[in-house]
Amino acid sequence: MASFLSFVALCLTSIASAAAPPSDQGIAFIRVNAIELNNRLEPNGLKWSLLKFRIKNMETGKVYAGLSPERPPTRFEVPPGTYCMYSVFPYVNQELVFCMPPYFPVKAGKLNNIGSWKVGIDFATGTVKLMSSFEDPDEVLRLAVERYPKDFN
C-alpha cells in the first residue's frame, strides 16, 4: 500500500514553473478513455468515446462536469480537496455513477496532473469498472501544455 501511495504522489506532483491559478483554486488536468466490456467484465477490444465525465469533491459533495474533448486532457479549475472520478456519460441521457477509490487530491494554487484514467463499461448491465488510473503523467502534461498554454506562462 505504501508503494502505491508513493506512486500516486509522484503522479500528482504539482507542475513547477507554471503560471499559478487563483490561490483558492487548483487546476487539475485529467484524460479519461473508455472501453467496452463483455458480460464477464473483460475488455472486448472496442474503444468508446465518452461525451463527458464528472468528478466529485468528497468533502463538499459538489460535482464538476468536464467534456471529453477530442484534444485531451480536460481542465478543471476547482476548490482544493479530495476528489473521485464520479461518473461517465457514454450517451446523452446515460450517466453511469461509480465514485470509488482511488481518490485524488487537488491542491490550491497549483497545477495538478491527475494523469490518464481508463474505464470499462458493460452496456448490458450499466456496470462501470475502473481499468487504470494515474497513468501517463508525462503525456498528459505534454498535452496540457499544448492545449492550455496560458496555464504554463
Secondary structure, DSSP 8 states (H G I E B T S, - for coil): -HHHHHHHHHHT-B-SSS----TT-EEEEEEEEEEEE-TTS-EEEEEE--SEEEEEETTT--EEEEE--SS--EEEEE-SEEEEEEEEEEETTEEEE---S--EEE-TTSEEEEEEEEEEEETTTTEEEEEEEEE-HHHHHHHHHHH-GGGG-
